[in-house]
Amino acid sequence: MSDASFMPAVFYVMNILAFAFYAWDKHLAIYGRRRIPELALLLLSAAGGAFGALCSMLFFRHKTRHPKFYICVPLFLLLQVVIYVIIVLT
């Protein structure tokens, strides 16, 4: 078993950040303010925050009509779960 003790903390922080950024973007959208770039949201999801991003998307009903979000974010989540399992089991 490898020393992957930092992995849960990294995923925890990234998911909280992703949830917060998607929620903040929804808030900005409601009030017609300048938005967080879609690329930044997707990169945050890809960098380990896919679960938080998906939860925020569903909870706030935000970015659920955009194919690049409703396809990419679940794929990022699947990939992150597979990577996490591989790292923990090896």
N, C-alpha and C positions, 0 to 999 in steps of 0.2 A: 504494500500500500504506500503510495507516495504521500509526501507532506503537502496536502492540499487544505490545510486548516484555515487558510485565508479565504478560500473560495466562498463559503457561505456569507461571510461579511461583505465581500465584494458584490455578490449578487443582491444581497439585502439593500445595500446603499444604492446600487444602480437602479433597482426596481422602485425604491422610494423616490429617487430623483425623476425617473421616467413618469411615474404616476403624477408627481407634482407639476412637471413641465407640461404634460398633456392637459391637466386640469387648468393650469395657468393660461395655456393657449386657448382653451375653451372660454375662459373668462374674458380674455382679450377679444375674442371673436364676438362675444355677446355685446360688448361695449364699443365695437368698431375701432379698436386700437390697433397699433402695429403688432403683427403676429410673430410668433417664433417660426423661423423657416422650417419647411417640411423636411428638408435634408437633416437639420439638426435633430428633429424628433425621431427620424428614422435611424440616424447614427446612434442616438441614445438607446434606442430599442435594440439595435444590433450589438451594442457594447455591453450587453448584459441586463438590460432593463426591459426585456420583452414582456415578462409577466406583468409588471407594473403598468406598462403601456397598454397592454390588452385590457387589463382591469379598468383603467381610466377611460379607454375608448368605450367600453361597454357601460360603465357607470354614468359617464357624462354624455353618452351618445355623441361622441366627437370623433371625426375622421372615419366614421363607419361606412361612408358611401364612396370613399376614395380607394380604388383597387390597389394602389401601391401600399396602402395601410392595411386593408383587411386581408391582403394576401401575404405581404412581407412580415408583418408583426407576428402572426401565428407561426410562420416558417422560422423566424428568428427564435421564437420560443422553443420550437421542436429541436432546432439545432443546439440551443443552449442546454436543454435537458440532456441531449445525447452527449455533448461534450462534458457536462458535469458528471454524468454517470461514468463515462470512460475514465475521467481523471480520478474519481473517488474509488473506482474498482481496481485501478492499476497501481 
